[in-house]
Amino acid sequence: LHLQPTTNNHHHSKFKFDYHVATPTMAKLVFVALLVALIGMQGVSADPCTAATNPEISAQSPIPTGLGGDTLQIFGAFQGTKANCFWWYNNAAYVLYQPATFVSASTIECPVPSTSGTDVPDCATVSVTVQVYNDDDTFADRQTNECFSHWGQAPSQWATNPDVTFQEFQYDCGNTGGCTVPVLDHAAPAAGVHAGDTVTVHAAAGTAFGDEARCHWWSTNAAGTAGSEAGYALYQTPTAITSSSIDCTVPSRVISSGNNAGDTLPLGATVWVVIQTWNTGEPNPQSVDCFSHEGQSYGSWSAGDSVTVQYSNTVANACNPVPTISGVLPSVGVNPGDTVTISGSFHANARCLWWWNQNAYVLYQTAVSHSATEVECTVPSRSITFGDDSGITIPPCDTVRVTIQSWNAGDNAQANTCFTHEGQTWPSWASQDYAEVEYACDNDMGGGCLDGPFDMTWENGNILVANEGAGGGGGSTIAEVAGPTAANAGDVVDPSFLSGFNGPSGITHQNNGNLIITDDQGTGSIWDSTAATAFPSAGQPGGNPNAVRVNFNGTAFVANAAFGSISSFDAAGNFLCELASGVNTPQAVEIDDTLGVVYFTDWQGDLYWVDQTCDATSPVDCTTPANCNHVAVGSSVYPTTSDVTQGGLVKAGAVFYISAYFQDAVLAYDSSTSTASECITGVQEARGLLLEGSPSGAPDLYITSYAEGEIYVRNTATCGAASLYTNCQQASANGMCIPEAANLFYYKGVVMTTNCVAADGCNAGNPDLVLGNTNYYKVGSAKEGHMTKCEPAAV
């Protein structure tokens, strides 16, 4: 007789009787008792056993063997104080509800039944399942499916139910075999070991190990409570076996199975190793005689049953000693891209970690340079793209923290002791765990002439710049910068050429000379500069329109970053159609009227294009990149990141230039050779791009630095570092230009000197700043654009 559910849903099935009579004798033994017992199964309402507490058996390998009368140990995870054993052969039970002789959270012991009077032949392999419950469970409670490791199902259904677990057992084939109980002498090393180390267990003199073996590791719980001793790494295969020694691998101190699962043993904890060994061909390697502890619980062990091993008192590869921080320079007034020098005590390698608002916002930043006493780190952008504060811009003048990860070759660099903050959260840090650095205030960041500059266009030889706002929005003006042929090239001649916008980003000319400007008003607006009004269908894109370009007949093409689409409008501003959809945050567009196509990029800096004409196929679905003529540019140059561009795309002949915002660079893609590379460097948060003159030759490329509020320039004939173009230094009412020989001046909030007077406490061997003889600087407060360079003629 065995139980079979009436449905395949084992979590909610009821039982029906399904008779498999192995012999008349067997049927007589079990039928009457089972019939009475099973009556209570129908209509069970209490359910003390759940899917979470369902007994799970961890099958042993090799399969245990033995004879009737032996004891079978079943290992796994059990939640209960009582257990019954079920023995199955040929899809039928031949012993049901056999009381277990021992029950713990990890072990159940079942007496091996005799096969006499059954259909079970010699040498048969049988299956064993268990029912686990508590003393106070009613009979009806303990009969729910969840109390059984086989979920109340017949063996024929076990294969289709992944929750079913069972242990196989093989009856001996008349060969009783037999192990000689192994006797242990000592382990080497016996102390100072780490997880993954090898420990050699030696046999006692005059004894020998078999040619097969397993290592069994035992411990107390994390608190070391007497009586909590249990196995925590059982049936571990040795790395080497000889007649006199067995090599075992030290397990992790984190206990994942057994009675103490979930505990982590402390450093220096003492554990025990038990050896199971037998010779090849042994029919019953699970016999207690094959174990050095003879299958006994810890309290019954005697000398030779186990050996002790002690974990090290220190973490493996622990970067000893822990790196510490003693100071930082400069500590205030820093801008993204600046470097700060962290002083302290460090190892051979170093990385920088930046924190704000108690959260990390830049991790594992490679140090610019490092030594045993100093680590130089690059100040990151205030725009956070990582962690819990992703999408937030750190305000000017805010204070952040820097911690250092430092290690030697061979160290586990991720060990807590390789970090100055030792893996602790911000509130737990001590003074030597971190350094504090204050970002520059508004006027410290480029003199305040451009505010998060984005797109650009030409206006009577000068450059118009859309000031989106360095915090990711909030700017309101279009600024005018003197063009390259002007005597004052690079000066901001009009910081408010146009105003009244909300985060202007895209800017271009209509064919009639009017400007088209996109900004963030409402859900996104497109403005006609002459009419000073939004397009009639403004808001139709509705998704952060960050770029705009106009073709020869006045059609405007807009990149909607939030909606992932490219839209078109006629010369009067009426919405025509969406040309492309499914683009990952497009923020740049470019056109080619000869080919009649619109080019655009996605967040990864890859290039796409579609036809300019609206038709029955519009919009083209770019979620399948090939639909939109995808070219891997950013993803091929930077294959390990998906964060590349936030706008900036121009075409000069066969070469496309794409801003790599997150890499402070500009990429070049030559369509004639299908090659992509990082071409122009040195521009923090490179964003808007503008070509000078006709794109048929090798024009200059102007690049806005979103972080610095500046414009850079580089001739496209060659690749390399860009040069600063704008002169963002503004006059200060309270400042004055002074020669470098003066005693004191402010530099990013710190009083500095180049005329070191020892009597005043200055260390002449280590002046704060060394200047060239032709440099002059302005005196002022941290809010007045201090420490900006003046021309000598202005003195």
N, C-alpha and C positions, 0 to 999 in steps of 0.2 A: 504494500500500500504506500503510495506517496501522494503529496499534495500538488494540485495543479490549478493555477488561477483561471477564472472563467473569462478573463480578458487579457490582452497583451499589455495593458497599463499596469505594471507591477506595483505602482505606488498606490493604487486604489482598487486592487482586485480582491474578490472574495474567493473562497476555496470551494472546489467540488471534489468528490471522491473519485479516484482513478485507480483501479485495482491492478496491480502487477504481482501475482502470487508466484514467488520463486519456488516454493514447495508447500505442501499442505502444512507441514510442521511450522514453517515460518509464519504462515497466515494465522494459525491458531495463536501464536505467541503475541502477535501485535494487534490483531483486528479488534478484539473486545476493548482493549485499553484505548485504542485510538478512536474508536467510534464514540466512546463516552467523552473523550477529550475534545474531539472536534465539534461536538454539538455546540459548544460555547463560542465557536468562531463566527457564526452568523450574527450580524447586527451589532458588532463591536463598536462601542462609542468612545471609550477611553483610548488614548494613543500615546502611551509613554515613550514608545520607540518612534524615532523620526528618521528621515533620510540622513540627517546630520549625525545621528547616533548609531546608524546601521553598522553592524560589525563588519570589518574589512579584514580579510585574511591576506597576509603577504606570503605567497607560495614559496616554498623552499626549493632550492636546487643544490645538489641532486635530490631526487625524490626520496623521501625517507622509506626505509624498508624494515621489516620485522615480522614477528610472529604474533599469533593470538596470545594475549596476556602481557605483551609489552605496553609501554606508554608512548603515545604519539604527542609530541609538543607542537602546537599550532601557534604561529606568531602572527601578529597584526595589531590592529587598534580596536580595543573593545571597551565599551562603556556599560558596565554592569557588574553585579556581584555574583551572579549565578550564570551557568551555561549548561547547555545540552549539546551532545554530539550526534550527528546524523551520518550514517555510513551508506554509500551508494555504489551499486555495481550494475552495469548494463541497463541504465536508465531506470533503475528501481532501487528503493531503499531496502536494505536488509537489516539495519538496526536504526531505530528511531528513538529520540528522547533519552539518549544514554547520558546520565549525569557526568559532567566533567569532574575530574578529581582535583583540579587546581584552576583558579581563575584570577588573572591580573589584567591590568590595562594593556599589556603587550603579549601575554602568553595564556593559552588554554591547554590543559593536558587531558587527553582522551584515552581511556583504555582501549587497546586494539582488540576487537571482538574475534572470537573464534569463527572460522568458516564452516564448522561442523554443522550439518543439517541445512545448509544453504546451497544455492547454486553457484557460489563464488569458488572458482577453481584455484589450485595451487598457482603461485606466481602471478596471480591476478593483480592488476592495478585498479584501485578503487578511489573514490572521491569522498572527502569529508567536509561537511559544512557544520556551522554552529548556530545555535540560538542563544542570545545573550539578553539578560533581563536583570531586574533588581529584586531584592527580597520582598519588598512591599508591593510589587506588581500583582494585580489580580491575574487569575488564569486567563481571563479574556484579554487583559492588557498585553500579556506576553505573547499572544498568538497573532498579533498584527504582523504584516509582511516585513515591516522595517526591523523587526527583532531578529530576522534570519539573514545570514550571509547569502543565502540563495533566494531571498525575497519570496519564499513560498512557492517557487516555480519548480517544475519538473526538470530533470537534467537535459531533456531534449530542447528546452527553451533557454538554457543558460548562455549558449553562444550568442544569442541575439540580444542579451541584456548585459551591457557593459558594467552594471553595478554588481553583478553576481561575482562572488569570490569563493574559492574553495581550495582545499589542499589535497593533493594526490598522495597515495600511499601504496606501496607494493608489498605484497606478501612474499616472504622468502620462498625460494624454490627448493627447499630441502637442504640447502647449504647454510648452515647457521653462521659460518664465518666467525668473526669475533675480533674485537680490537683489544689491544693492551692499553690500559689507561695510561695516557702520557703524564709524565711528571716534569714539572718546570723548575728551572734553577734560577735564572735571572734574565733581565732585559738589558740591552745596551744600545744606545745610551738610556739610562734610567731616569734622567732629569734634564730639564732645559730644552725640551722638544717643542716644536711648532707643528701645526697642522700641515700634512704633506711630507713631513720627515719620515725616515725609515727607522724602525726599531727592530732589532734582532732579538728574538726570544730563544734562549738556549735551553736544551734538555738537561735534566739532572744526570749526573754521572751514572753510567751503567744502564741508561735508558736510551731509547731511540724513537724518533718520529717516523711515521709512515711516509709514503711518497706522494700523498695528497693531504691537503690541510685547509683549514679556514681559521681566521683570526676573529675573536669575539671581544669587543671592548665594552667594559662596564664602568659606571660612575655613580656617584650620588647625584642628587639634584644640585642646583646652583648654590643653595645655602649650605650644602654639605650635611644635610640632616641624616642622622643615623637611621637605618632602616629603609632609606630611599634608594639603596643600591639596585641598579637595574642595567640591562644591556642597552647601549645607545648606538653601537655600530656592529651589527651581528653579521656573520657569514661573509666576512671580508676575505677576498681571495689574496693570498700572500704574493709578494713579488719574487720570492725565492724560497725553495724548500730543500733542506738537506736532512740527513738522518740525525744531525745534532743541533740544527738551528732552523728557524723560520723567520723570514723578514715580513713584518707587518707595517702598514702605512698609518701614521698617526691621523685620526679623524679630526674634523673641525670641532672646536669647543662649543659650537652651536648645535644643540641636540635636536634632531629632527624626527626621531621615532622613539617608541618605548614609553615607559611610565613618566619620564622626565622631559618629554618632547616640549619644545618651546623655551627651555632654559638655556642659558649660556654659561658654561663653566668658567669660573674666574681664572685669571692668570695664576699660575702656580698650583692649579688643582692636581690632585693625585688620582689616577684612574688605574684600572686593572685590565690585564689581557689574559684571556682564557684561550687555550688552543684545542681545536678539534682536528684529529689526524687519523688517517686510515690508509691502508694499502689498496692499490688499484684492484678492482674485483670484489672488494668487500661488499657483501650484500646489504649491510645495514649500517652505513656510516652515521646514521642518527642515533645509534645505540649510545646509551649513557657512558659505556666503556670507552667510546671514542673521544670523549671530552675530558680535559684535565680536571674539571670540577665535577665530573660524573653526573651532570645534570642537576646539581644541587643548587639551592638558593644561597646567596652570599653568606648568610649567617652560619651555614654549615661547612664552609670551606676550611681546609686545613693547608699546611705547608705543601707546596708543590702543585696546588690546584690553580694558582694564578701567579703572575708577576706584576709588580707595580711600576708605573711610569708617571713622571711628573711633568706637566706642561711648564714651559718657561715662564718666568715672572715678567717678561717683557714681550711686547708685540713683535712678531717677526718682521725683519727689515723695517725697523720703526723710526728711521731718521733720527737716531739718537746722537746728540740731544735735540729736543724740539727747537725749531728755529724761533727766534724772538725778534721783535721790532723795538727800536729805541727812539726813532725820530723820522721826520720827512721834511724835505726842502724841494721847492717851495711848498708851503702848506695852505696858502690862500691865493685867490685871484687867478686860478689856473683855467685855461681854455682847453676844449677838446683838441687832442693832437700834441699838447705840451707833454713834457716828460717830468716826472717827479722822482726824486731819489730817496728810497727807503733805506734807512740805516738800521743795523742790528747785527744778528749772528745767523749766518746762513750756510747751506751746504753747496755742493758743486753745481746743482741745477736749480732753476727758479722760474716760477710763473706768478702772475699777479691776479688777484681776485678783487672785484670792485662791488661795493655794497651801498645800498640806499634804502631808507624806509624799512630797515631790518631785513631786506631781501637782497640776494645777489642779482646784479644786473649785467655783469660781464664776468665770466669764469674762464680760468685757464688761459689768460692772456700771456703770450710769450714775452718775457722780460727783454727790454732793449739791451741791457747789459747786466751782469751780475758778478759779484765777488763774494768773499767770505764775510764782508762787512757791509756791502751795499747792493741793492737791487734797483734798477731803473725801470720804471713803468710808464706806459703811455696813457695819458688821461683820455678816457673814452667819451663818446658823444653823450650829450644829456638826453638824447632821444632813446628810450629804453625799448629794445626789441626782444628781450629775453626775460623769462621768469614771471613771477606773480604781478609785477608792475609793467609788463609789456604794454606798449601803447602810450605810456605816460612820459612826459618830458620833465626832467628834473629842473626846477626853477633856478634862475641865476642866483648866485650867492649861497646856494644850499651846500651843506656839508655832507660829504660821503666818506666811506671808510675803505681802506685797502688792507687786505691780508695777503700773506705770501705763502705759497707752497714751495718747499725746498727739500731736495733729496740728493743722495749720492747714487752712483751707479750700483745696481744690484738691489737697491731699496725698493720696497713696495710703495711707490709714490703716492698711492691713494690711502695709505694708512693715516689715521687721524693725527698721529704725531709728526707727520710731514707737513702739517699746516700750522701756521702761527696761532690760529684760533682753535686748533686741535679738534676740528669737526663740530664745535659747539655752536649754538645759535647766538645771535648778536647780544641778547641780554646777559649772557654768561661770560662775555669776553673780559679778560683782564687788560690792563694798560699795555702790556707787552705783546698783546695778541694782534693789534691793529694800529694803523696810522690814520689820522683824519686829514682830509683835504677839502678845501672850500673852492667851489667853482667861482669864476669871476662874476662880478656884477654886470649889469647891462652894458655900461659904457666901457667895461674892461674887454669886451668881446668885439674888437674890430672898430672901436670908435663910434659905433652907433649909426653908421651911414646906410647900411643895408640890413634888412631884417628878414632872415630866412629867404634869400633871393632864389627864385625858381626860374621861370622861363624868361627869354630875352627876345627883342627884335630891334631892328634899326629904325632910327628916326632922325632924318637930316644929318646923317653922319655920326650921330650919338647913339648910345645904347639905352633902350628902355628896359627896365628890370621890374618884374612882378615880385613884390615883397609879400610872400605868403605868410611869413611869421616863423621865427626860428623854433617855436614850440609846436610846430605842426599845424599852424593856423593862427589867426588873430591879427595878421598884418592888414594894412588898409590902403597902401599906397603903391603907385607905379613911380619908381625913381628914374631920373635921367643922369647918365654917366657920360662924361666927355669922351668922344670917340678917339681913335688912335691917331688921327691927323691933327687933332686940336693941340694947341700949345699946352693946355692943362689936361692932357690925356689921362684918364683914370680918375679925375676928380668927380665927385658927386655934385653936379651943377644945380640939380633941383631934386631934393629928396621927396617932394610931393608933386611930381609932374601931373599925376592924376590921383585923386583920393576918394574915400567914401566906400571902399570895397571891404569885403570880409574874407581875408585869406586868398587874395588873387594869385593865380598860379600860371595859367596859360595866357599867352599874348601873341597876337599876329596882326597883320594889316589886311583889311579888305581891299578889293581892287580899286575902290573909290578913294582910298587913302585913310578911311576910318580904321580905328583899332577895334579888334574883337578881343575881349578879356573874359576869362572864366574865373569864377570864384565860388565860395562856399555858402553864399546867402541862400536861405531856404534849404532845399535839398540839392542845391547846385544851380548857379545862374550863368548865363552867357550875355555879355554886355556889348552894346554898340557905343563906342566912346563919344561919338558926335551927338547922338540922340540922348546920351546919358540915361538910357533906359535898357531894360532887359529885352532880349529877343522876344517876339510875340509868344513863342513856344518855350520860353525858358522854363526849366523845371521838367521838360519832357525827358531829358537824359536822367535827371533826378539822382545821380550817383557820383558826386564828387568829380565834376569835370575838370581834369587837371591839365589838359593840353588841347590846343586847337591849331589847325592849319587850314589855309584857303587855297583852292585850285584856280586855274586860269579863268573860269566862268563864274567865280564868286561862291562856289559851294564850300561850306565850312565842314570840317571833319573834326569830331570831338572824341577824346578818350575819356570814358566814364569809369573811373577807377573802382568805385564801390559796386557798380553793376556789372563790371567785366565786359563792357561792350564798346563798340565804335559806332557813333551816330553821325548822320549827315543832315545839314540844314541848307536851304537855298539862300540866295543873296539877301532876301528880305528877312531871313531868320526863321522861316517856317520849317518845322521838322519834316524831313523826308522819309528816313527809314533808319533802322539799325542795319549796318553792313556786316557786323561780326558780333558774336556773343560767346560766352563761355571762356573769356580770356582772364587769366589770373592777374588782376589788378593792373590794367593798362594805364600808364601815366605819360605816354609820349606818342605822338603821331608825326609822320612825315609823308609827303606826297611826291609822286612822279607823274607829271601830266603827260609826258611822252608815252609812257607805258599804261597810263590810266589806272594806277593802283594807289592804295593807301598802305603805308608801312606802319607798324606799331610793335611795341615790345610788351612782354609780360614781366612779372615780378622777378623772375629768374634771369632777366636780361637776354632772353631769346627773341629772335626776330620773326615777324609774320607779315603777310600782306594779303589783301583781297582787292577785288575790283571796286572802283569808285562808284559804279552805277548800281542803283537800286533795281532789283528785278524780282522775279518769282522765287529765286533761291535765297533771297535775303531774309534774315541774317544767316551768314555762314556759321556753323557751329564749330568753334575752335576747341571744344573739349576733346575732339579728335584732332590733334595738332596738324596732321597732314592735310586736313581740309583747308587750312589757312597757310599753306606753303611754309611750314615751320622750318626755321634754321637754328640749330643749336649754337648759340654764341656764348652767352653767359654760362650756360650749363657745361660747355666744353672747356672754357677757360677756368672756371671754378667748379669742378665736378662734385665737391664735397659739401656745397651749400646751396640752398634754394633762395637765399636772400642776396640779391645783386643790385637791382636798380629801383629807383623811385622817380624815374623820368629822365628825359634827355636823349634825343635821337635826331641826328642830321645825316645827310647823305652828300658826299663830295665825290662825284664821278662814280666809280665802282665801289667806293669805300663807304661803309656805314660806321658812324661813331655813336656809341651807346654808353651813357654814364653808368659807372659801377659805384653807386652811392655808398654801399656798405664796405667797399674795398678802397675808397678814396682814390678812385682811378677812372679812366675812360678806356673802353674797349674799342678795338678797330676790327671790322669784318670786311675783308676784301672779297667781294662777290665774284671777281674774275678768277681768283685762285681758290675760293672757298676756304680761306684760312681766317682764324680768329685769334686775337692776342690782346694782352693788356698793353696799351700803347702809351697813355699819358698818366703820370702819377703825381702825387703830392698835393691833391686837392681834397680837403676834408669834406666828406659828404657831397661829392660831385653830383650836380643835379641838372640845371639848365645848360643847353649847348647852343651856340650861335656861330655860324661861319661868316668870315669877312669877305665881301665881294663875291665874285662869281665862283661857284664850286667846281669849275672845270680844271683849275690848276692845283696849287698846293696852298690853300688859304690858311690864315690864322684861325684857330678854334678858341672861342671864348667859353669859359666854364664857370658857372656859379658855384661857390662853396656855401652850402646851406648852413653849415655849422659856424663858419667864420664871419659870414656876412660880407664876403669879398667876391671879386671876379678875378679869375686867373686866365692866362693866355699861353698857347703853345702853337707854333707853326707845325702844320701837319706833314711837312716834307719828311720829318723824322719823328720817332717816338722818344719820350724821355720825360723829365720833370717839367711841370708847368711853372710859369713865372707869375708873380702877383701883378695884377693889372691896376686894380682900383687903389686910390689913395684915400682910405677911409679915416685918416687922422683929422679930427676936427679941432678947431680952436677952443680953448677953455678960458672962460672969463676969469677964473681964479688961478690959472696956471701961467707959467712963463717959461721961455726956453732958456736953458742954462748950459754952459759947456760941461763936458764930462769930468773936468777936474774939480767940480764943486763937491763939497763934502757929502751932502745927503740928497737923496731923492726917493720918491716912492716908486716901487716896482710891484704891481699886482698886490697892493695892500701892505707891502713890507718896506720898512725904511732900509735903504741900501746905501752903500758908500763905495767910492772908488779912490778916495783920498784917505787911506787907512792911517789913523793916528794911534800909535801904541798906547799913549797916555790916556786915550779915551776908551781903552779896553778892546781895541780892534786887533785882531791877529793878522799881522802883515803877511804871514805865510799862507793865509787862506782868506783872501778878501772875498766879499760876498759876490761881487760881479766885476768882470774885467771888460773894459770897453775900448774900442778903437779910438784913435785921436780925433777922427772927423765926425764922431757921433755927438749929437746934442739931444737932450731929452727935456720933456716938459714936467714941471712940478704941479701936483694937484692931488686931490683926494681920490679915494677909490671910486667915487661916483662922478668924477669930472673928466673922464677920458685920460687919466694920468699915464705917464710913461709911454707917450706916443712920440715918435720920432719927428723932430723939426728939421727943416733945411737950415744949414749954417747961415744962409743969407737972412734968415728971419730973426736972427739974434739981435 
